[in-house]
């Protein structure tokens, strides 16, 4: 996918041009890393060990910041990054006192951490066919599972992940309730309990409605949800409180990058291409750096090129305003 993505994304960047020159084996390995970081690693956010949660945090931040060809997603990228910092302090355990021999809890925690890393590595090697080619000095990779195996795996893990998330949320709510009970003073204890009740109710409600878009990826699990959850989601769906992942869910540009070209003429005979500030046009010019800004017109022109003009009615209005010479 990355052999196409860097040149077919909405607004290519100079970093995207450099990343596109990387060898194919590295592009394929980058896709494997993306799958692992975005599919398997997020489950570690619910791990009982803070070190595992930190590992998941650093993986997500590294993938988001070190992607040289990442498109300027603007506000979406900011919102995506805001979900990670709480993992740095959530449920932080006190550092163990130095000494030898280490405590039993410290040993068990280290063993659990090493086992998790080992299983993650073995899973990656097995299902993505990682193999060192010493002759060509590269790390080869390929998809080593079928579509049926993937759907079976999804059916197996989707509802258990919901259960793990529910247990994690329940634990946090109980811990917060215990802290309210420890508050001194009748008034302050009542005030803390009221805050806890409001936040717990809102959190449980948000968690419940988020299960509907979360299980879209596996329809059988979606159908097993309590009907009341679907009704709650239907009541708040118009407010877009929770959403499934929607940006760039399908690879584009495999058959070439379509581009909308606007040309203007003073005499109706000689035509000149209208250059935009950020949209790709002159292939001899270096791509512009716009992140974190998101130029709306240039961005939407990329979507307009992917479908019929009926799906982008604003484009006809744009052409009309250009013909009329109106600035807005």
C-alpha positions as CSV (number, residue, x, y, z in Angstrom):
1,X,0.0,0.0,0.0
2,X,2.8,2.5,0.8
3,X,4.3,2.1,-2.6
4,X,1.2,4.1,-3.7
5,X,0.2,6.1,-0.6
6,X,2.9,8.7,-0.6
7,X,2.1,9.9,-4.1
8,X,-1.6,9.4,-4.0
9,X,-2.4,11.1,-0.6
10,X,-4.5,14.2,-0.5
11,X,-1.7,16.8,-0.4
12,X,1.8,15.2,-0.8
13,X,4.6,16.7,1.3
14,X,8.4,16.8,0.7
15,X,8.7,14.1,3.3
16,X,6.3,12.0,1.2
17,X,8.6,12.3,-1.8
18,X,11.6,11.1,0.2
19,X,9.6,8.2,1.7
20,X,8.5,7.2,-1.7
21,X,12.1,6.6,-2.7
22,X,12.6,4.0,0.1
23,X,13.1,0.4,-1.1
24,X,10.0,-1.7,-1.5
25,X,10.9,-4.2,1.2
26,X,10.9,-1.3,3.7
27,X,7.6,0.0,2.4
28,X,6.1,-3.4,3.0
29,X,7.6,-3.7,6.5
30,X,6.2,-0.2,7.3
31,X,2.7,-1.6,6.5
32,X,3.3,-4.5,8.8
33,X,4.4,-2.1,11.6
34,X,1.2,0.0,11.0
35,X,-1.0,-3.1,11.3
36,X,0.7,-4.2,14.5
37,X,0.6,-0.8,16.1
38,X,-3.0,0.0,15.2
39,X,-4.5,-3.4,15.6
40,X,-2.7,-5.4,18.3
41,X,-0.8,-2.8,20.4
42,X,-3.9,-0.7,21.4
43,X,-5.2,-3.6,23.4
44,X,-2.2,-3.0,25.8
45,X,-3.9,0.3,26.9
46,X,-6.0,-1.9,29.1
47,X,-3.0,-3.8,30.5
48,X,-2.6,-3.9,34.3
49,X,1.1,-3.0,34.0
50,X,1.9,0.7,33.5
51,X,5.0,-0.2,31.5
52,X,2.9,-2.0,28.9
53,X,0.6,1.0,28.7
54,X,3.6,3.2,28.2
55,X,4.8,0.9,25.5
56,X,1.5,1.2,23.7
57,X,1.7,5.0,24.1
58,X,5.2,5.3,22.7
59,X,4.2,3.1,19.7
60,X,1.3,5.2,18.9
61,X,3.2,8.5,19.2
62,X,6.1,7.1,17.2
63,X,3.8,6.0,14.4
64,X,2.1,9.3,14.3
65,X,5.2,11.5,14.5
66,X,7.8,9.5,12.6
67,X,5.6,8.9,9.5
68,X,7.5,11.1,7.0
69,X,4.7,11.0,4.5
70,X,1.8,11.5,6.8
71,X,-0.8,13.8,5.2
72,X,-1.7,17.1,7.0
73,X,-4.8,15.8,8.8
74,X,-5.2,19.1,10.6
75,X,-7.6,19.0,13.5
76,X,-8.1,15.2,13.1
77,X,-4.4,14.6,13.9
78,X,-4.7,16.9,16.9
79,X,-7.7,15.0,18.2
80,X,-5.9,11.7,17.6
81,X,-2.9,12.7,19.6
82,X,-5.0,14.0,22.5
83,X,-6.2,10.5,23.4
84,X,-2.6,9.3,24.2
85,X,-1.2,11.6,27.0
86,X,-3.6,10.2,29.7
87,X,-1.8,6.9,29.4
88,X,1.3,8.5,30.9
89,X,-0.3,9.1,34.3
90,X,-3.4,6.8,34.4
91,X,-3.1,4.3,37.1
92,X,0.6,5.0,37.7
93,X,2.2,2.7,40.2
94,X,4.9,3.8,42.6
95,X,8.4,2.9,41.6
96,X,9.6,-0.2,43.5
97,X,12.2,0.4,46.1
98,X,15.7,-0.6,44.9
99,X,17.2,-3.6,46.5
100,X,18.1,-7.3,46.0
101,X,16.5,-9.7,45.7
102,X,13.6,-8.0,43.9
103,X,10.1,-8.5,45.2
104,X,7.8,-11.3,43.9
105,X,5.5,-8.8,42.3
106,X,8.3,-7.1,40.5
107,X,9.5,-10.4,39.1
108,X,6.1,-11.4,38.0
109,X,5.5,-8.0,36.4
110,X,8.7,-8.3,34.4
111,X,7.9,-11.8,33.3
112,X,4.5,-10.7,32.1
113,X,6.0,-7.8,30.3
114,X,8.6,-10.0,28.5
115,X,6.0,-12.6,27.6
116,X,3.8,-9.9,26.1
117,X,6.6,-8.6,24.0
118,X,7.6,-12.1,23.0
119,X,4.0,-13.1,22.0
120,X,3.7,-9.9,20.0
121,X,6.9,-10.6,18.1
122,X,6.0,-14.2,17.5
123,X,2.5,-13.2,16.2
124,X,4.1,-10.6,13.9
125,X,6.7,-13.1,12.5
126,X,4.1,-15.8,12.0
127,X,1.2,-13.9,10.4
128,X,3.3,-11.6,8.3
129,X,5.9,-14.0,7.2
130,X,8.9,-12.0,8.4
131,X,12.1,-13.5,7.0
132,X,15.7,-12.2,6.9
133,X,17.3,-12.5,3.4
134,X,21.0,-12.4,4.1
135,X,21.9,-12.4,0.5
136,X,19.9,-9.3,-0.4
137,X,20.4,-7.8,3.0
138,X,16.7,-7.1,3.7
139,X,13.8,-8.2,5.9
140,X,11.1,-9.6,3.7
141,X,7.4,-9.7,4.7
142,X,4.1,-10.9,3.3
143,X,0.6,-11.6,4.4
144,X,0.6,-15.2,5.7
145,X,-3.1,-15.5,6.6
146,X,-6.3,-15.7,4.5
147,X,-9.4,-13.5,4.6
148,X,-11.3,-16.3,6.3
149,X,-8.7,-16.6,9.0
150,X,-8.8,-12.9,9.5
151,X,-12.6,-12.8,9.9
152,X,-12.5,-15.8,12.2
153,X,-9.9,-14.0,14.4
154,X,-12.1,-10.8,14.4
155,X,-15.1,-12.9,15.5
156,X,-13.0,-14.4,18.3
157,X,-11.5,-11.3,19.8
158,X,-14.1,-8.5,19.3
159,X,-16.5,-9.3,22.2
160,X,-13.6,-10.4,24.6
161,X,-12.0,-7.0,23.9
162,X,-15.3,-5.3,24.8
163,X,-15.3,-7.4,28.1
164,X,-11.8,-6.3,28.9
165,X,-12.6,-2.7,28.3
166,X,-15.7,-3.0,30.5
167,X,-13.7,-4.5,33.3
168,X,-11.1,-1.7,33.0
169,X,-13.8,0.9,33.1
170,X,-15.5,-0.7,36.0
171,X,-12.2,-0.8,38.0
172,X,-11.6,2.9,37.3
173,X,-15.1,3.8,38.5
174,X,-14.7,1.7,41.7
175,X,-11.4,3.4,42.4
176,X,-12.9,6.8,41.9
177,X,-15.8,5.9,44.2
178,X,-13.4,4.7,46.9
179,X,-11.5,8.0,46.6
180,X,-14.8,9.8,47.1
181,X,-15.4,7.8,50.3
182,X,-12.0,8.8,51.6
183,X,-12.8,12.5,51.3
184,X,-13.1,14.2,54.7
185,X,-16.0,16.4,55.7
186,X,-19.7,15.7,55.0
187,X,-20.1,18.5,52.5
188,X,-17.0,17.8,50.5
189,X,-17.7,14.1,50.5
190,X,-21.2,14.8,49.2
191,X,-19.8,17.1,46.6
192,X,-17.2,14.5,45.5
193,X,-19.9,11.8,45.3
194,X,-22.1,14.1,43.2
195,X,-19.2,14.7,40.7
196,X,-18.4,11.0,40.7
197,X,-22.1,10.1,39.9
198,X,-22.3,12.6,37.0
199,X,-19.0,11.6,35.5
200,X,-19.5,7.9,35.9
201,X,-23.0,8.1,34.3
202,X,-21.6,10.1,31.4
203,X,-18.7,7.7,31.0
204,X,-20.7,4.6,31.0
205,X,-23.2,6.0,28.6
206,X,-20.4,7.1,26.2
207,X,-18.8,3.7,26.5
208,X,-22.1,1.9,25.7
209,X,-22.9,3.9,22.6
210,X,-19.3,3.6,21.4
211,X,-19.7,-0.2,21.2
212,X,-21.9,0.1,18.1
213,X,-19.3,1.7,15.8
214,X,-16.6,-0.4,17.4
215,X,-18.3,-3.6,16.4
216,X,-19.0,-2.4,12.8
217,X,-15.8,-4.3,11.9
218,X,-17.5,-7.6,12.8
219,X,-21.2,-7.7,12.0
220,X,-21.9,-10.8,14.1
221,X,-20.6,-9.2,17.2
222,X,-22.5,-6.0,16.4
223,X,-25.8,-8.0,16.2
224,X,-25.1,-9.6,19.7
225,X,-25.1,-6.2,21.4
226,X,-28.1,-5.4,23.7
227,X,-30.9,-3.8,21.6
228,X,-31.0,-0.9,24.1
229,X,-27.4,0.0,23.1
230,X,-28.5,0.3,19.5
231,X,-31.4,2.5,20.5
232,X,-29.1,4.8,22.6
233,X,-26.7,5.1,19.6
234,X,-29.6,5.9,17.3
235,X,-30.7,8.7,19.6
236,X,-27.3,10.4,19.6
237,X,-26.0,9.4,16.2
238,X,-26.9,12.8,14.6
239,X,-24.7,14.5,17.1
240,X,-21.7,12.4,16.0
241,X,-20.7,11.7,19.7
242,X,-18.9,8.5,18.6
243,X,-17.8,7.4,15.2
244,X,-16.1,4.6,13.4
245,X,-12.8,5.1,11.7
246,X,-13.5,6.8,8.4
247,X,-10.5,8.6,7.0
248,X,-8.6,6.8,4.2
249,X,-10.0,3.4,5.0
250,X,-9.3,2.3,1.4
251,X,-6.2,2.7,-0.6
252,X,-6.4,5.1,-3.5
253,X,-4.2,5.8,-6.5
254,X,-3.5,2.1,-7.3
255,X,-4.5,2.7,-11.0
256,X,-3.0,6.2,-11.1
257,X,-3.7,9.4,-9.3
258,X,-6.8,11.2,-10.7
259,X,-6.5,15.0,-10.5
260,X,-8.9,17.9,-11.2
261,X,-7.4,20.4,-13.6
262,X,-8.9,23.8,-14.0
263,X,-7.9,25.9,-17.0
264,X,-8.7,29.5,-17.9
265,X,-8.7,31.5,-21.1
266,X,-9.2,35.2,-22.1
267,X,-9.9,34.5,-25.7
268,X,-11.3,31.0,-25.7
269,X,-8.4,29.7,-27.8
270,X,-5.3,29.6,-25.6
271,X,-5.9,27.9,-22.3
272,X,-3.7,28.2,-19.1
273,X,-3.8,25.8,-16.2
274,X,-4.9,27.5,-12.9
275,X,-2.3,26.7,-10.3
276,X,-3.4,26.2,-6.7
277,X,-1.3,27.0,-3.7
278,X,-1.2,23.5,-2.2
279,X,-2.8,21.0,-4.6
280,X,-0.4,19.1,-6.8
281,X,-0.1,20.7,-10.2
282,X,3.3,21.5,-11.6
283,X,5.2,18.2,-11.4
284,X,8.5,20.1,-11.4
285,X,7.6,22.1,-8.3
286,X,8.4,20.8,-4.8
287,X,5.3,20.0,-2.7
288,X,4.3,22.6,-0.1
289,X,4.5,22.1,3.6
290,X,1.2,23.0,5.1
291,X,0.8,20.9,8.3
292,X,-0.9,21.4,10.7
293,X,-2.9,23.7,8.4
294,X,-5.6,22.0,6.3
295,X,-6.4,24.0,3.2
296,X,-10.0,23.1,2.6
297,X,-10.3,23.8,-1.1
298,X,-7.2,22.0,-2.1
299,X,-8.1,19.1,0.2
300,X,-11.7,18.8,-1.2
301,X,-10.4,18.8,-4.8
302,X,-8.7,15.5,-4.0
303,X,-12.0,13.9,-3.0
304,X,-13.7,15.5,-6.0
305,X,-11.3,13.7,-8.4
306,X,-12.2,10.3,-6.9
307,X,-15.9,10.3,-7.9
308,X,-18.5,11.7,-10.3
309,X,-19.3,15.4,-10.2
310,X,-22.7,14.7,-8.7
311,X,-20.9,13.7,-5.4
312,X,-19.2,17.2,-5.3
313,X,-21.9,19.7,-6.1
314,X,-19.8,22.5,-4.6
315,X,-17.4,22.1,-7.5
316,X,-19.9,23.3,-10.1
317,X,-20.6,26.4,-7.9
318,X,-16.8,27.0,-7.7
319,X,-16.5,27.0,-11.5
320,X,-19.5,29.3,-11.8
321,X,-18.0,31.8,-9.4
322,X,-14.7,31.7,-11.3
323,X,-16.5,32.4,-14.6
324,X,-18.4,35.3,-12.9
325,X,-15.2,36.6,-11.4
326,X,-16.6,36.6,-7.9
327,X,-14.1,36.3,-5.0
328,X,-16.5,34.2,-2.9
